[in-house]
C-alpha cells in the first residue's frame, strides 16, 4: 500500500507542483468544511490554484463552485479531469 501511496503523491507532485505535506495540510483544513457554502469552496479553489501556480479563470471557478455546492461532482477521475479542463 505504501508503494501505491508514494506513486500517487509523486504523480500529483509532478503534475501540480504541490508537495505531499501541502496536500495533507489542505486536506486537514477542509476535513469538516461545509462544501455547500460557496465562500468556503471558492477559498479552497483559490488556495489550490495558488499552491499549484495554476490560474483558474472566473468562469472555470464558477463552474467548479457550482458543481461542488450543488453536489454534482463527478465520481470518477476522468469526469473530474474533464471538469477542470473546461
Secondary structure, 3 states (H helix, E strand, C coil): CHHHHHHHHHHHHHHHCCCHHHHHHHHHHCCCCCCCCHHHHHHHHHHHHHHHCCCCCHHHHHHHHHHHHCCCCCCCHHHHHHHHHC
